[in-house]
């Protein structure tokens, strides 16, 4: 009876959070270790199905870097990175699309359906969901000061998201599972960073929350303690004083841009924690770092 009472109490305490998110869109960027661990993958699928059953509208956008690298190794295609981004030539693009839109996407769909849900797997090319343009960046040589343009090949950034197909899927009581492949204005295929794609989709759909599942707990202070709440206005100072460093800088900057575009909160959380999505959305304290506007 004690176990049953504990279960009932937990479910009861989740009620105000379920009311807060009722019929709201929640975009979840799914990546990292949680994707390659079968046990975590099954738990993630169950949690997403539970959100749908409880009246939320989850949208899953997934990555797949490790799986892409393994396939490139098998095919003896050597990956190249510039400025921290994968350079995607034609041969690499074919592998990226095959892995993301094929094996990974359909595996996630299968896990969700095994958990009792309905899922529809698509890529950003389907229905012109994610229109992308070629990504270019300028790089300055520290020694000479010369500015050059960095060519990433078929790497794109979203410029338009056509949400009609997503609303159609959600109205049919299914969960969209999206591979971050974009299509150009002339029909070109682009590899889009999964965080960037998820942010663009969250913005376009008016999502209440964007959850970025990673392999870290969230943003940490200088004593390595988790920072539970951050205002967009706090971020420049934390970057300047060295609290936020390395790969976390572009992640929080991207999160800030999504918040500024209208999404109420972006949460960076550890996908390796069992049921991290439910803990973040349906408990008082959450398990990651929420980035929002001051006072939100």
C-alpha positions as protocol buffer text, in pm:
chain_id: "A"
residue {
  index: 1
  type: UNK
  ca { x: 0 y: 0 z: 0 }
}
residue {
  index: 2
  type: UNK
  ca { x: 289 y: 237 z: 70 }
}
residue {
  index: 3
  type: UNK
  ca { x: 414 y: 198 z: -289 }
}
residue {
  index: 4
  type: UNK
  ca { x: 63 y: 255 z: -425 }
}
residue {
  index: 5
  type: UNK
  ca { x: 22 y: 566 z: -211 }
}
residue {
  index: 6
  type: UNK
  ca { x: 355 y: 702 z: -332 }
}
residue {
  index: 7
  type: UNK
  ca { x: 253 y: 646 z: -694 }
}
residue {
  index: 8
  type: UNK
  ca { x: -82 y: 817 z: -638 }
}
residue {
  index: 9
  type: UNK
  ca { x: 88 y: 1114 z: -469 }
}
residue {
  index: 10
  type: UNK
  ca { x: 335 y: 1157 z: -755 }
}
residue {
  index: 11
  type: UNK
  ca { x: 57 y: 1147 z: -1013 }
}
residue {
  index: 12
  type: UNK
  ca { x: -147 y: 1398 z: -811 }
}
residue {
  index: 13
  type: UNK
  ca { x: 149 y: 1636 z: -780 }
}
residue {
  index: 14
  type: UNK
  ca { x: 191 y: 1630 z: -1158 }
}
residue {
  index: 15
  type: UNK
  ca { x: -161 y: 1771 z: -1211 }
}
residue {
  index: 16
  type: UNK
  ca { x: -76 y: 2145 z: -1211 }
}
residue {
  index: 17
  type: UNK
  ca { x: 205 y: 2086 z: -1459 }
}
residue {
  index: 18
  type: UNK
  ca { x: -22 y: 1884 z: -1687 }
}
residue {
  index: 19
  type: UNK
  ca { x: -270 y: 2172 z: -1673 }
}
residue {
  index: 20
  type: UNK
  ca { x: 7 y: 2421 z: -1755 }
}
residue {
  index: 21
  type: UNK
  ca { x: 109 y: 2229 z: -2066 }
}
residue {
  index: 22
  type: UNK
  ca { x: -235 y: 2106 z: -2175 }
}
residue {
  index: 23
  type: UNK
  ca { x: -255 y: 2112 z: -2557 }
}
residue {
  index: 24
  type: UNK
  ca { x: 79 y: 2295 z: -2575 }
}
residue {
  index: 25
  type: UNK
  ca { x: 355 y: 2202 z: -2821 }
}
residue {
  index: 26
  type: UNK
  ca { x: 676 y: 2070 z: -2666 }
}
residue {
  index: 27
  type: UNK
  ca { x: 973 y: 2028 z: -2901 }
}
residue {
  index: 28
  type: UNK
  ca { x: 1237 y: 1779 z: -2786 }
}
residue {
  index: 29
  type: UNK
  ca { x: 1578 y: 1763 z: -2949 }
}
residue {
  index: 30
  type: UNK
  ca { x: 1684 y: 1402 z: -2896 }
}
residue {
  index: 31
  type: UNK
  ca { x: 2052 y: 1318 z: -2914 }
}
residue {
  index: 32
  type: UNK
  ca { x: 2361 y: 1205 z: -2730 }
}
residue {
  index: 33
  type: UNK
  ca { x: 2398 y: 888 z: -2528 }
}
residue {
  index: 34
  type: UNK
  ca { x: 2023 y: 859 z: -2475 }
}
residue {
  index: 35
  type: UNK
  ca { x: 1990 y: 768 z: -2843 }
}
residue {
  index: 36
  type: UNK
  ca { x: 2246 y: 489 z: -2851 }
}
residue {
  index: 37
  type: UNK
  ca { x: 2154 y: 319 z: -2521 }
}
residue {
  index: 38
  type: UNK
  ca { x: 1859 y: 85 z: -2596 }
}
residue {
  index: 39
  type: UNK
  ca { x: 1726 y: 102 z: -2240 }
}
residue {
  index: 40
  type: UNK
  ca { x: 1729 y: 484 z: -2238 }
}
residue {
  index: 41
  type: UNK
  ca { x: 1578 y: 487 z: -2588 }
}
residue {
  index: 42
  type: UNK
  ca { x: 1285 y: 274 z: -2470 }
}
residue {
  index: 43
  type: UNK
  ca { x: 1232 y: 494 z: -2165 }
}
residue {
  index: 44
  type: UNK
  ca { x: 1247 y: 807 z: -2378 }
}
residue {
  index: 45
  type: UNK
  ca { x: 982 y: 664 z: -2613 }
}
residue {
  index: 46
  type: UNK
  ca { x: 753 y: 578 z: -2321 }
}
residue {
  index: 47
  type: UNK
  ca { x: 791 y: 929 z: -2178 }
}
residue {
  index: 48
  type: UNK
  ca { x: 704 y: 1089 z: -2514 }
}
residue {
  index: 49
  type: UNK
  ca { x: 397 y: 866 z: -2545 }
}
residue {
  index: 50
  type: UNK
  ca { x: 293 y: 960 z: -2193 }
}
residue {
  index: 51
  type: UNK
  ca { x: 313 y: 1331 z: -2280 }
}
residue {
  index: 52
  type: UNK
  ca { x: 88 y: 1270 z: -2581 }
}
residue {
  index: 53
  type: UNK
  ca { x: -162 y: 1066 z: -2380 }
}
residue {
  index: 54
  type: UNK
  ca { x: -171 y: 1340 z: -2114 }
}
residue {
  index: 55
  type: UNK
  ca { x: -275 y: 1606 z: -2363 }
}
residue {
  index: 56
  type: UNK
  ca { x: 57 y: 1760 z: -2467 }
}
residue {
  index: 57
  type: UNK
  ca { x: 180 y: 1776 z: -2827 }
}
residue {
  index: 58
  type: UNK
  ca { x: 541 y: 1653 z: -2840 }
}
residue {
  index: 59
  type: UNK
  ca { x: 754 y: 1694 z: -3151 }
}
residue {
  index: 60
  type: UNK
  ca { x: 1082 y: 1500 z: -3163 }
}
residue {
  index: 61
  type: UNK
  ca { x: 1379 y: 1631 z: -3363 }
}
residue {
  index: 62
  type: UNK
  ca { x: 1675 y: 1396 z: -3355 }
}
residue {
  index: 63
  type: UNK
  ca { x: 2047 y: 1404 z: -3425 }
}
residue {
  index: 64
  type: UNK
  ca { x: 2276 y: 1115 z: -3508 }
}
residue {
  index: 65
  type: UNK
  ca { x: 2640 y: 1223 z: -3523 }
}
residue {
  index: 66
  type: UNK
  ca { x: 2794 y: 902 z: -3381 }
}
residue {
  index: 67
  type: UNK
  ca { x: 2585 y: 682 z: -3611 }
}
residue {
  index: 68
  type: UNK
  ca { x: 2684 y: 894 z: -3912 }
}
residue {
  index: 69
  type: UNK
  ca { x: 3053 y: 867 z: -3819 }
}
residue {
  index: 70
  type: UNK
  ca { x: 3028 y: 488 z: -3791 }
}
residue {
  index: 71
  type: UNK
  ca { x: 2871 y: 461 z: -4134 }
}
residue {
  index: 72
  type: UNK
  ca { x: 3131 y: 696 z: -4285 }
}
residue {
  index: 73
  type: UNK
  ca { x: 3402 y: 474 z: -4135 }
}
residue {
  index: 74
  type: UNK
  ca { x: 3244 y: 164 z: -4290 }
}
residue {
  index: 75
  type: UNK
  ca { x: 3229 y: 334 z: -4628 }
}
residue {
  index: 76
  type: UNK
  ca { x: 3583 y: 473 z: -4583 }
}
residue {
  index: 77
  type: UNK
  ca { x: 3463 y: 832 z: -4618 }
}
residue {
  index: 78
  type: UNK
  ca { x: 3681 y: 1052 z: -4399 }
}
residue {
  index: 79
  type: UNK
  ca { x: 3484 y: 1319 z: -4208 }
}
residue {
  index: 80
  type: UNK
  ca { x: 3613 y: 1675 z: -4205 }
}
residue {
  index: 81
  type: UNK
  ca { x: 3524 y: 1947 z: -3955 }
}
residue {
  index: 82
  type: UNK
  ca { x: 3572 y: 2322 z: -3977 }
}
residue {
  index: 83
  type: UNK
  ca { x: 3483 y: 2568 z: -3702 }
}
residue {
  index: 84
  type: UNK
  ca { x: 3328 y: 2276 z: -3511 }
}
residue {
  index: 85
  type: UNK
  ca { x: 3085 y: 2187 z: -3792 }
}
residue {
  index: 86
  type: UNK
  ca { x: 3091 y: 1884 z: -4019 }
}
residue {
  index: 87
  type: UNK
  ca { x: 3190 y: 1970 z: -4375 }
}
residue {
  index: 88
  type: UNK
  ca { x: 2935 y: 1793 z: -4591 }
}
residue {
  index: 89
  type: UNK
  ca { x: 3039 y: 1716 z: -4947 }
}
residue {
  index: 90
  type: UNK
  ca { x: 2812 y: 1526 z: -5186 }
}
residue {
  index: 91
  type: UNK
  ca { x: 2931 y: 1181 z: -5076 }
}
residue {
  index: 92
  type: UNK
  ca { x: 2895 y: 1270 z: -4707 }
}
residue {
  index: 93
  type: UNK
  ca { x: 2551 y: 1425 z: -4767 }
}
residue {
  index: 94
  type: UNK
  ca { x: 2425 y: 1100 z: -4915 }
}
residue {
  index: 95
  type: UNK
  ca { x: 2541 y: 910 z: -4607 }
}
residue {
  index: 96
  type: UNK
  ca { x: 2400 y: 1170 z: -4368 }
}
residue {
  index: 97
  type: UNK
  ca { x: 2058 y: 1157 z: -4532 }
}
residue {
  index: 98
  type: UNK
  ca { x: 2058 y: 779 z: -4545 }
}
residue {
  index: 99
  type: UNK
  ca { x: 2142 y: 743 z: -4176 }
}
residue {
  index: 100
  type: UNK
  ca { x: 1926 y: 1025 z: -4037 }
}
residue {
  index: 101
  type: UNK
  ca { x: 1616 y: 983 z: -4252 }
}
residue {
  index: 102
  type: UNK
  ca { x: 1649 y: 605 z: -4265 }
}
residue {
  index: 103
  type: UNK
  ca { x: 1782 y: 390 z: -3982 }
}
residue {
  index: 104
  type: UNK
  ca { x: 1770 y: 641 z: -3697 }
}
residue {
  index: 105
  type: UNK
  ca { x: 1437 y: 802 z: -3778 }
}
residue {
  index: 106
  type: UNK
  ca { x: 1257 y: 473 z: -3825 }
}
residue {
  index: 107
  type: UNK
  ca { x: 1415 y: 327 z: -3510 }
}
residue {
  index: 108
  type: UNK
  ca { x: 1273 y: 612 z: -3300 }
}
residue {
  index: 109
  type: UNK
  ca { x: 933 y: 570 z: -3466 }
}
residue {
  index: 110
  type: UNK
  ca { x: 942 y: 198 z: -3386 }
}
residue {
  index: 111
  type: UNK
  ca { x: 1028 y: 259 z: -3018 }
}
residue {
  index: 112
  type: UNK
  ca { x: 739 y: 505 z: -2983 }
}
residue {
  index: 113
  type: UNK
  ca { x: 497 y: 262 z: -3144 }
}
residue {
  index: 114
  type: UNK
  ca { x: 621 y: -25 z: -2928 }
}
residue {
  index: 115
  type: UNK
  ca { x: 539 y: 196 z: -2629 }
}
residue {
  index: 116
  type: UNK
  ca { x: 179 y: 224 z: -2748 }
}
residue {
  index: 117
  type: UNK
  ca { x: 194 y: 555 z: -2933 }
}
residue {
  index: 118
  type: UNK
  ca { x: 156 y: 656 z: -3296 }
}
residue {
  index: 119
  type: UNK
  ca { x: 449 y: 823 z: -3469 }
}
residue {
  index: 120
  type: UNK
  ca { x: 518 y: 953 z: -3817 }
}
residue {
  index: 121
  type: UNK
  ca { x: 880 y: 981 z: -3924 }
}
residue {
  index: 122
  type: UNK
  ca { x: 968 y: 1255 z: -4172 }
}
residue {
  index: 123
  type: UNK
  ca { x: 1266 y: 1464 z: -4274 }
}
residue {
  index: 124
  type: UNK
  ca { x: 1281 y: 1836 z: -4329 }
}
residue {
  index: 125
  type: UNK
  ca { x: 1254 y: 1765 z: -4702 }
}
residue {
  index: 126
  type: UNK
  ca { x: 907 y: 1613 z: -4671 }
}
residue {
  index: 127
  type: UNK
  ca { x: 639 y: 1867 z: -4756 }
}
residue {
  index: 128
  type: UNK
  ca { x: 914 y: 2130 z: -4774 }
}
residue {
  index: 129
  type: UNK
  ca { x: 906 y: 2125 z: -4394 }
}
residue {
  index: 130
  type: UNK
  ca { x: 1248 y: 2289 z: -4347 }
}
residue {
  index: 131
  type: UNK
  ca { x: 1361 y: 2525 z: -4620 }
}
residue {
  index: 132
  type: UNK
  ca { x: 1734 y: 2586 z: -4578 }
}
residue {
  index: 133
  type: UNK
  ca { x: 2005 y: 2796 z: -4734 }
}
residue {
  index: 134
  type: UNK
  ca { x: 2375 y: 2724 z: -4753 }
}
residue {
  index: 135
  type: UNK
  ca { x: 2559 y: 2809 z: -4431 }
}
residue {
  index: 136
  type: UNK
  ca { x: 2865 y: 3029 z: -4463 }
}
residue {
  index: 137
  type: UNK
  ca { x: 3078 y: 3184 z: -4192 }
}
residue {
  index: 138
  type: UNK
  ca { x: 3366 y: 3428 z: -4197 }
}
residue {
  index: 139
  type: UNK
  ca { x: 3694 y: 3336 z: -4031 }
}
residue {
  index: 140
  type: UNK
  ca { x: 3971 y: 3579 z: -3935 }
}
residue {
  index: 141
  type: UNK
  ca { x: 4333 y: 3466 z: -3938 }
}
residue {
  index: 142
  type: UNK
  ca { x: 4479 y: 3559 z: -3598 }
}
residue {
  index: 143
  type: UNK
  ca { x: 4825 y: 3626 z: -3741 }
}
residue {
  index: 144
  type: UNK
  ca { x: 4742 y: 3822 z: -4057 }
}
residue {
  index: 145
  type: UNK
  ca { x: 4394 y: 3952 z: -3982 }
}
residue {
  index: 146
  type: UNK
  ca { x: 4282 y: 3826 z: -4321 }
}
residue {
  index: 147
  type: UNK
  ca { x: 3910 y: 3744 z: -4339 }
}
residue {
  index: 148
  type: UNK
  ca { x: 3806 y: 3441 z: -4541 }
}
residue {
  index: 149
  type: UNK
  ca { x: 3474 y: 3271 z: -4601 }
}
residue {
  index: 150
  type: UNK
  ca { x: 3449 y: 2915 z: -4465 }
}
residue {
  index: 151
  type: UNK
  ca { x: 3273 y: 2673 z: -4698 }
}
residue {
  index: 152
  type: UNK
  ca { x: 3092 y: 2389 z: -4518 }
}
residue {
  index: 153
  type: UNK
  ca { x: 2960 y: 2225 z: -4834 }
}
residue {
  index: 154
  type: UNK
  ca { x: 2601 y: 2105 z: -4807 }
}
residue {
  index: 155
  type: UNK
  ca { x: 2547 y: 2240 z: -4456 }
}
residue {
  index: 156
  type: UNK
  ca { x: 2239 y: 2456 z: -4431 }
}
residue {
  index: 157
  type: UNK
  ca { x: 2055 y: 2677 z: -4188 }
}
residue {
  index: 158
  type: UNK
  ca { x: 1676 y: 2699 z: -4173 }
}
residue {
  index: 159
  type: UNK
  ca { x: 1517 y: 3008 z: -4324 }
}
residue {
  index: 160
  type: UNK
  ca { x: 1157 y: 2888 z: -4330 }
}
residue {
  index: 161
  type: UNK
  ca { x: 953 y: 2615 z: -4160 }
}
residue {
  index: 162
  type: UNK
  ca { x: 625 y: 2503 z: -4315 }
}
residue {
  index: 163
  type: UNK
  ca { x: 427 y: 2383 z: -4015 }
}
residue {
  index: 164
  type: UNK
  ca { x: 112 y: 2260 z: -4192 }
}
residue {
  index: 165
  type: UNK
  ca { x: 243 y: 1905 z: -4217 }
}
residue {
  index: 166
  type: UNK
  ca { x: 327 y: 1900 z: -3845 }
}
residue {
  index: 167
  type: UNK
  ca { x: -19 y: 2022 z: -3744 }
}
residue {
  index: 168
  type: UNK
  ca { x: -175 y: 1759 z: -3971 }
}
residue {
  index: 169
  type: UNK
  ca { x: 25 y: 1484 z: -3801 }
}
residue {
  index: 170
  type: UNK
  ca { x: -55 y: 1612 z: -3452 }
}
residue {
  index: 171
  type: UNK
  ca { x: -426 y: 1648 z: -3529 }
}
residue {
  index: 172
  type: UNK
  ca { x: -426 y: 1282 z: -3631 }
}
residue {
  index: 173
  type: UNK
  ca { x: -311 y: 1197 z: -3275 }
}
residue {
  index: 174
  type: UNK
  ca { x: 39 y: 1105 z: -3390 }
}
residue {
  index: 175
  type: UNK
  ca { x: 384 y: 1228 z: -3286 }
}
residue {
  index: 176
  type: UNK
  ca { x: 610 y: 1385 z: -3553 }
}
residue {
  index: 177
  type: UNK
  ca { x: 966 y: 1249 z: -3551 }
}
residue {
  index: 178
  type: UNK
  ca { x: 1189 y: 1472 z: -3763 }
}
residue {
  index: 179
  type: UNK
  ca { x: 1530 y: 1410 z: -3922 }
}
residue {
  index: 180
  type: UNK
  ca { x: 1718 y: 1742 z: -3955 }
}
residue {
  index: 181
  type: UNK
  ca { x: 1759 y: 1740 z: -4332 }
}
residue {
  index: 182
  type: UNK
  ca { x: 1668 y: 2062 z: -4511 }
}
residue {
  index: 183
  type: UNK
  ca { x: 1574 y: 2136 z: -4871 }
}
residue {
  index: 184
  type: UNK
  ca { x: 1697 y: 2436 z: -5067 }
}
residue {
  index: 185
  type: UNK
  ca { x: 1497 y: 2669 z: -5287 }
}
residue {
  index: 186
  type: UNK
  ca { x: 1628 y: 2481 z: -5592 }
}
residue {
  index: 187
  type: UNK
  ca { x: 1570 y: 2136 z: -5442 }
}
residue {
  index: 188
  type: UNK
  ca { x: 1920 y: 2095 z: -5293 }
}
residue {
  index: 189
  type: UNK
  ca { x: 1961 y: 1873 z: -4988 }
}
residue {
  index: 190
  type: UNK
  ca { x: 2125 y: 2024 z: -4679 }
}
residue {
  index: 191
  type: UNK
  ca { x: 2256 y: 1882 z: -4352 }
}
residue {
  index: 192
  type: UNK
  ca { x: 2111 y: 2098 z: -4073 }
}
residue {
  index: 193
  type: UNK
  ca { x: 2240 y: 2098 z: -3714 }
}
residue {
  index: 194
  type: UNK
  ca { x: 1978 y: 1922 z: -3501 }
}
residue {
  index: 195
  type: UNK
  ca { x: 1978 y: 2190 z: -3228 }
}
residue {
  index: 196
  type: UNK
  ca { x: 1929 y: 2458 z: -3492 }
}
residue {
  index: 197
  type: UNK
  ca { x: 1651 y: 2265 z: -3665 }
}
residue {
  index: 198
  type: UNK
  ca { x: 1474 y: 2203 z: -3334 }
}
residue {
  index: 199
  type: UNK
  ca { x: 1496 y: 2573 z: -3247 }
}
residue {
  index: 200
  type: UNK
  ca { x: 1353 y: 2677 z: -3583 }
}
residue {
  index: 201
  type: UNK
  ca { x: 1067 y: 2428 z: -3550 }
}
residue {
  index: 202
  type: UNK
  ca { x: 992 y: 2536 z: -3192 }
}
residue {
  index: 203
  type: UNK
  ca { x: 978 y: 2899 z: -3303 }
}
residue {
  index: 204
  type: UNK
  ca { x: 759 y: 2832 z: -3606 }
}
residue {
  index: 205
  type: UNK
  ca { x: 510 y: 2616 z: -3417 }
}
residue {
  index: 206
  type: UNK
  ca { x: 484 y: 2852 z: -3120 }
}
residue {
  index: 207
  type: UNK
  ca { x: 609 y: 2581 z: -2883 }
}
residue {
  index: 208
  type: UNK
  ca { x: 587 y: 2646 z: -2511 }
}
residue {
  index: 209
  type: UNK
  ca { x: 912 y: 2461 z: -2440 }
}
residue {
  index: 210
  type: UNK
  ca { x: 1218 y: 2341 z: -2628 }
}
residue {
  index: 211
  type: UNK
  ca { x: 1410 y: 2064 z: -2452 }
}
residue {
  index: 212
  type: UNK
  ca { x: 1768 y: 1999 z: -2564 }
}
residue {
  index: 213
  type: UNK
  ca { x: 1877 y: 1653 z: -2447 }
}
residue {
  index: 214
  type: UNK
  ca { x: 2255 y: 1639 z: -2411 }
}
residue {
  index: 215
  type: UNK
  ca { x: 2525 y: 1438 z: -2234 }
}
residue {
  index: 216
  type: UNK
  ca { x: 2575 y: 1702 z: -1963 }
}
residue {
  index: 217
  type: UNK
  ca { x: 2356 y: 1802 z: -1669 }
}
residue {
  index: 218
  type: UNK
  ca { x: 2301 y: 2154 z: -1804 }
}
residue {
  index: 219
  type: UNK
  ca { x: 2487 y: 2480 z: -1747 }
}
residue {
  index: 220
  type: UNK
  ca { x: 2722 y: 2456 z: -1449 }
}
residue {
  index: 221
  type: UNK
  ca { x: 2866 y: 2730 z: -1230 }
}
residue {
  index: 222
  type: UNK
  ca { x: 3239 y: 2757 z: -1157 }
}
residue {
  index: 223
  type: UNK
  ca { x: 3202 y: 2506 z: -872 }
}
residue {
  index: 224
  type: UNK
  ca { x: 3044 y: 2257 z: -1116 }
}
residue {
  index: 225
  type: UNK
  ca { x: 2699 y: 2291 z: -963 }
}
residue {
  index: 226
  type: UNK
  ca { x: 2394 y: 2293 z: -1188 }
}
residue {
  index: 227
  type: UNK
  ca { x: 2239 y: 2633 z: -1255 }
}
residue {
  index: 228
  type: UNK
  ca { x: 1865 y: 2568 z: -1259 }
}
residue {
  index: 229
  type: UNK
  ca { x: 1745 y: 2902 z: -1403 }
}
residue {
  index: 230
  type: UNK
  ca { x: 1912 y: 3154 z: -1632 }
}
residue {
  index: 231
  type: UNK
  ca { x: 1773 y: 3471 z: -1785 }
}
residue {
  index: 232
  type: UNK
  ca { x: 1876 y: 3559 z: -2138 }
}
residue {
  index: 233
  type: UNK
  ca { x: 2011 y: 3883 z: -1997 }
}
residue {
  index: 234
  type: UNK
  ca { x: 2255 y: 3688 z: -1772 }
}
residue {
  index: 235
  type: UNK
  ca { x: 2427 y: 3499 z: -2051 }
}
residue {
  index: 236
  type: UNK
  ca { x: 2675 y: 3758 z: -2188 }
}
residue {
  index: 237
  type: UNK
  ca { x: 2820 y: 3815 z: -1840 }
}
residue {
  index: 238
  type: UNK
  ca { x: 2854 y: 3444 z: -1769 }
}
residue {
  index: 239
  type: UNK
  ca { x: 3033 y: 3393 z: -2100 }
}
residue {
  index: 240
  type: UNK
  ca { x: 3261 y: 3692 z: -2036 }
}
residue {
  index: 241
  type: UNK
  ca { x: 3364 y: 3574 z: -1687 }
}
residue {
  index: 242
  type: UNK
  ca { x: 3435 y: 3219 z: -1802 }
}
residue {
  index: 243
  type: UNK
  ca { x: 3143 y: 3044 z: -1631 }
}
residue {
  index: 244
  type: UNK
  ca { x: 3006 y: 2931 z: -1966 }
}
residue {
  index: 245
  type: UNK
  ca { x: 3281 y: 2800 z: -2192 }
}
residue {
  index: 246
  type: UNK
  ca { x: 3356 y: 2579 z: -2491 }
}
residue {
  index: 247
  type: UNK
  ca { x: 3075 y: 2399 z: -2667 }
}
residue {
  index: 248
  type: UNK
  ca { x: 2818 y: 2528 z: -2420 }
}
residue {
  index: 249
  type: UNK
  ca { x: 2857 y: 2884 z: -2556 }
}
residue {
  index: 250
  type: UNK
  ca { x: 2692 y: 2823 z: -2897 }
}
residue {
  index: 251
  type: UNK
  ca { x: 2426 y: 2609 z: -2727 }
}
residue {
  index: 252
  type: UNK
  ca { x: 2317 y: 2883 z: -2486 }
}
residue {
  index: 253
  type: UNK
  ca { x: 2342 y: 3150 z: -2756 }
}
residue {
  index: 254
  type: UNK
  ca { x: 2117 y: 2941 z: -2978 }
}
residue {
  index: 255
  type: UNK
  ca { x: 1879 y: 2888 z: -2685 }
}
residue {
  index: 256
  type: UNK
  ca { x: 1870 y: 3263 z: -2620 }
}
residue {
  index: 257
  type: UNK
  ca { x: 1778 y: 3332 z: -2983 }
}
residue {
  index: 258
  type: UNK
  ca { x: 1491 y: 3083 z: -2960 }
}
residue {
  index: 259
  type: UNK
  ca { x: 1362 y: 3250 z: -2642 }
}
residue {
  index: 260
  type: UNK
  ca { x: 1387 y: 3594 z: -2803 }
}
residue {
  index: 261
  type: UNK
  ca { x: 1183 y: 3461 z: -3095 }
}
residue {
  index: 262
  type: UNK
  ca { x: 890 y: 3379 z: -2867 }
}
residue {
  index: 263
  type: UNK
  ca { x: 941 y: 3034 z: -2712 }
}
residue {
  index: 264
  type: UNK
  ca { x: 875 y: 3066 z: -2338 }
}
residue {
  index: 265
  type: UNK
  ca { x: 1168 y: 2854 z: -2221 }
}
residue {
  index: 266
  type: UNK
  ca { x: 1456 y: 2642 z: -2352 }
}
residue {
  index: 267
  type: UNK
  ca { x: 1589 y: 2371 z: -2122 }
}
residue {
  index: 268
  type: UNK
  ca { x: 1932 y: 2208 z: -2154 }
}
residue {
  index: 269
  type: UNK
  ca { x: 1921 y: 1876 z: -1970 }
}
residue {
  index: 270
  type: UNK
  ca { x: 2096 y: 1542 z: -1937 }
}
residue {
  index: 271
  type: UNK
  ca { x: 1930 y: 1279 z: -2154 }
}
residue {
  index: 272
  type: UNK
  ca { x: 2119 y: 1007 z: -1968 }
}
residue {
  index: 273
  type: UNK
  ca { x: 1902 y: 1066 z: -1660 }
}
residue {
  index: 274
  type: UNK
  ca { x: 1610 y: 818 z: -1674 }
}
residue {
  index: 275
  type: UNK
  ca { x: 1280 y: 994 z: -1747 }
}
residue {
  index: 276
  type: UNK
  ca { x: 1455 y: 1333 z: -1768 }
}
residue {
  index: 277
  type: UNK
  ca { x: 1181 y: 1472 z: -1996 }
}
residue {
  index: 278
  type: UNK
  ca { x: 907 y: 1391 z: -1744 }
}
residue {
  index: 279
  type: UNK
  ca { x: 1114 y: 1513 z: -1452 }
}
residue {
  index: 280
  type: UNK
  ca { x: 1174 y: 1844 z: -1625 }
}
residue {
  index: 281
  type: UNK
  ca { x: 816 y: 1909 z: -1732 }
}
residue {
  index: 282
  type: UNK
  ca { x: 608 y: 1750 z: -1456 }
}
residue {
  index: 283
  type: UNK
  ca { x: 796 y: 1820 z: -1132 }
}
residue {
  index: 284
  type: UNK
  ca { x: 849 y: 2146 z: -941 }
}
residue {
  index: 285
  type: UNK
  ca { x: 1227 y: 2167 z: -974 }
}
residue {
  index: 286
  type: UNK
  ca { x: 1317 y: 2002 z: -1306 }
}
residue {
  index: 287
  type: UNK
  ca { x: 1654 y: 1849 z: -1381 }
}
residue {
  index: 288
  type: UNK
  ca { x: 1823 y: 2088 z: -1625 }
}
residue {
  index: 289
  type: UNK
  ca { x: 1896 y: 2454 z: -1690 }
}
residue {
  index: 290
  type: UNK
  ca { x: 1600 y: 2662 z: -1806 }
}
residue {
  index: 291
  type: UNK
  ca { x: 1682 y: 2967 z: -2016 }
}
residue {
  index: 292
  type: UNK
  ca { x: 1403 y: 3225 z: -2039 }
}
residue {
  index: 293
  type: UNK
  ca { x: 1339 y: 3598 z: -2026 }
}
residue {
  index: 294
  type: UNK
  ca { x: 1394 y: 3775 z: -1696 }
}
residue {
  index: 295
  type: UNK
  ca { x: 1085 y: 3736 z: -1478 }
}
residue {
  index: 296
  type: UNK
  ca { x: 927 y: 3471 z: -1702 }
}
